[in-house]
Amino acid sequence: MHRLPSFLDTVFPGQLQGDRRWTVPVNIIERKEGVSLEFSVPGISKEDIRLSLEHGHLEVSYSTKQNEEPLKYRLREFEVHSFQRRFKLGEHLNAGLIEAKLEQGILIVFIPYSEQENTGAKQIEILG
């Protein structure tokens, strides 16, 4: 089945990459000044989230911590899993000005539009 090109094809060329067994849900929102990515990460602190940029790819990841002693659950309806999401940034985004904040269990990453090419590597601080 052939599909029409979309906004995501130009902003995030290629497929959005990540582990599909369990992955954190994300909303991608086109704004006037740039693109926002909103990740649902309830119960995870900003210190435990790794947000990095390398060679034009934005990566968001989290690794669960192992308990020293296995817990005996009587009921377990949810579990926080490790995850990794990777996005290839389009050339219309300014990777050097990425901002991130964590608010009420939502990680918000804002990437402004730019004419500059995405190069290099850097760690991105999460505010909030």
C-alpha positions as CSV (number, residue, x, y, z in Angstrom):
1,M,0.0,0.0,0.0
2,H,1.4,3.4,-1.0
3,R,1.1,6.2,1.5
4,L,1.3,9.9,1.0
5,P,4.3,11.8,2.3
6,S,3.6,13.4,5.6
7,F,5.0,16.2,7.8
8,L,6.9,13.5,9.8
9,D,8.7,12.3,6.7
10,T,10.3,15.7,6.3
11,V,11.0,16.5,9.9
12,F,11.9,12.9,10.9
13,P,13.1,11.3,7.7
14,G,13.0,7.5,7.6
15,Q,11.2,5.4,10.2
16,L,10.8,6.3,13.8
17,Q,13.0,3.7,15.5
18,G,12.6,2.0,18.9
19,D,11.9,-1.3,20.7
20,R,8.4,-2.3,19.7
21,R,7.9,-4.9,22.4
22,W,7.4,-2.2,25.0
23,T,8.1,1.4,24.3
24,V,7.1,4.7,25.9
25,P,4.3,6.4,23.9
26,V,5.2,9.7,22.3
27,N,3.2,12.6,20.8
28,I,4.9,14.6,18.0
29,I,3.4,18.1,17.7
30,E,4.2,20.6,14.9
31,R,4.3,24.1,16.3
32,K,4.9,27.5,14.7
33,E,8.5,27.7,16.1
34,G,9.5,24.0,15.9
35,V,8.5,20.5,16.9
36,S,7.6,19.1,20.4
37,L,7.9,15.5,21.4
38,E,5.9,14.5,24.5
39,F,6.8,11.2,26.1
40,S,4.6,9.6,28.8
41,V,7.1,8.7,31.6
42,P,5.1,8.6,34.9
43,G,7.1,7.6,37.9
44,I,10.5,8.2,36.2
45,S,12.7,11.0,37.5
46,K,14.6,13.3,35.2
47,E,17.9,12.0,36.5
48,D,17.2,8.5,35.3
49,I,16.3,9.6,31.7
50,R,19.1,9.8,29.2
51,L,18.5,12.3,26.4
52,S,21.3,12.6,23.9
53,L,22.0,13.7,20.3
54,E,24.6,12.1,18.1
55,H,25.1,12.4,14.3
56,G,21.6,13.9,13.8
57,H,19.8,11.3,15.9
58,L,17.9,12.2,19.1
59,E,17.8,9.3,21.6
60,V,15.7,9.1,24.7
61,S,16.3,6.1,27.0
62,Y,15.7,4.8,30.5
63,S,17.0,1.6,32.2
64,T,15.1,0.1,35.0
65,K,17.0,-0.5,38.2
66,Q,17.2,-4.0,39.6
67,N,15.9,-4.6,43.2
68,E,18.5,-6.2,45.4
69,E,15.8,-8.6,46.6
70,P,13.1,-9.8,44.2
71,L,9.6,-8.6,45.3
72,K,6.7,-10.9,45.8
73,Y,3.7,-9.2,44.3
74,R,0.2,-10.1,45.3
75,L,-1.2,-8.1,42.5
76,R,0.8,-6.3,39.7
77,E,-1.2,-4.2,37.3
78,F,1.7,-2.1,36.0
79,E,5.4,-2.2,35.6
80,V,8.0,0.4,34.5
81,H,10.2,-1.0,31.7
82,S,13.4,0.1,30.2
83,F,13.0,1.8,26.9
84,Q,14.9,3.4,24.1
85,R,13.4,5.7,21.4
86,R,15.6,7.1,18.6
87,F,14.6,9.8,16.1
88,K,16.5,10.9,13.0
89,L,16.2,14.7,12.9
90,G,15.4,16.4,9.7
91,E,17.7,19.1,8.3
92,H,15.0,21.7,9.1
93,L,15.5,21.3,12.9
94,N,18.1,23.1,15.0
95,A,19.6,20.3,17.1
96,G,21.9,22.7,18.9
97,L,18.9,24.5,20.6
98,I,17.0,21.4,21.9
99,E,15.3,22.0,25.2
100,A,13.8,19.4,27.5
101,K,11.7,19.5,30.7
102,L,9.8,17.0,32.8
103,E,6.3,18.1,34.0
104,Q,3.9,15.8,35.8
105,G,5.2,12.6,34.2
106,I,5.5,14.0,30.7
107,L,8.9,14.6,29.2
108,I,8.7,17.5,26.7
109,V,11.4,17.9,24.2
110,F,11.3,21.0,22.0
111,I,13.4,21.3,18.8
112,P,13.2,24.6,17.0
113,Y,13.3,25.0,13.2
114,S,16.5,26.0,11.6
115,E,18.4,26.1,8.3
116,Q,21.5,24.6,10.0
117,E,22.6,21.0,9.5
118,N,22.6,18.6,12.5
119,T,26.1,17.5,13.3
120,G,28.1,16.5,16.3
121,A,27.1,14.9,19.6
122,K,25.9,16.3,22.9
123,Q,24.0,15.5,26.1
124,I,20.8,17.4,26.7
125,E,19.9,18.5,30.2
126,I,16.3,17.9,31.4
127,L,14.8,20.9,33.3
128,G,11.9,20.8,35.7
